[in-house]
Amino acid sequence: MSKRQRKFSLRDIRNSADALEYASAERWGEKKFVLEAIYEHCASFQYASEELQRDPDFVFGAIEVDFQSFIYASADLREDREFFMKAVKIDGWVLEYASEEFRNDREIVFEAVKCEGSAIQFASEELMNDRELGMEAIKAGGFSSVSEELRSDREIVLIAIKDAAQSLGDASEDLRNDSEIVLIAVKDDGQTLEYASEELQDDEAIVWEAVKQSGLALQYASEELRGDRNLGLEAVRKSHGWALEFASYELRNDQEIVLEAVKSSMLYIIESAPAELRHHRAILSCMQQRGYDPKDIDISKILRDEAYAGRLTFMKEL
């Protein structure tokens, strides 16, 4: 055994995946050592002994560490259906390395997407359009990976959105113009208004529901609705002042709306309100109540105090 081989350690692997090539044959066969090496770099598995690469239980353990370890398993194991079925149950991403036969095996694909919804993207074209498999993928958070055909299926999209409102962003263009679907999404997460069609972003009823859920949804409303006074006031209240940034110029000159923003976060009077309103009597009074001296306003201090004491707190509450 060479001096280089005797001194070989995991530190070498951390520096380079190819370092395992220089380890002794004895180290190549040590299960614990090889698993630790795979943890550092999955490519390390290629240098392991043939015995370990043929050992189903060891390979399963390696897949648990990194699913890409599968590609270094022996050819016999990779082509074994029973082995492959167990592998995708451990990590559905293994389906990425499946043969054409396994990608078209409904039972294998079902187990893969049950484990990892996004794995459906590696199924055969026929199985990618399978509604039952699509439903299973959605349950496991894989809606964004289902086929275009399924993302255009109204029933499936409704299920996806009820499970996660952000799924609206992956729905077909036609369904993002479906008022019922969009309404369900914005009631759960107002900021999904971003994904609605321009027509629905100009729909007062839908935008109101979005703003009631999240004041920041105002930024995705049509230009006309961003100038609606009642909507703007609601958005400012719901967002602790943060939505003032997205209101129309007219609303940012509206004393009542600006005051509402100031009550929540002084930072907004500095960043969003016009200069002529910054020294309005009512606003200065509000600033004084917040602990600032209106006769000697230190803008940098306000920014510092509000950014750290107020702004971050408000962000957590949104």
Buried (B, 14 or more C-beta within 10 A) or exposed (E): EEEEEEEBEBEBBEEBBBBBEBBBEEBBBBBEBBBBBBBBBBBBBBBBBEEBBBBBEBBBBBBEBBBBBBBBBBEEBBEBEEBBBBBBBBBBBBBBBBEEEBBBBBEBBBBBBBBBBBBBBBBBEEBBBBEEBBBBBBBBBBBBBBBEBBBBBBEBBBBBBBBBBBBBBBBBEEBBBBBEBBBBBBBBBBBBBBBBBEEBBBBEEBBBBBBBBBBBBBBBBBEEBBBBBEBBBBBBBBBBBBBBBBBBEEBBBBEEBBBBBBBBBBBBBBBBBEEEBBEBEEBBEBBEEBEBEEEEBEEEEBBEBBEEEBBEEBEEEE
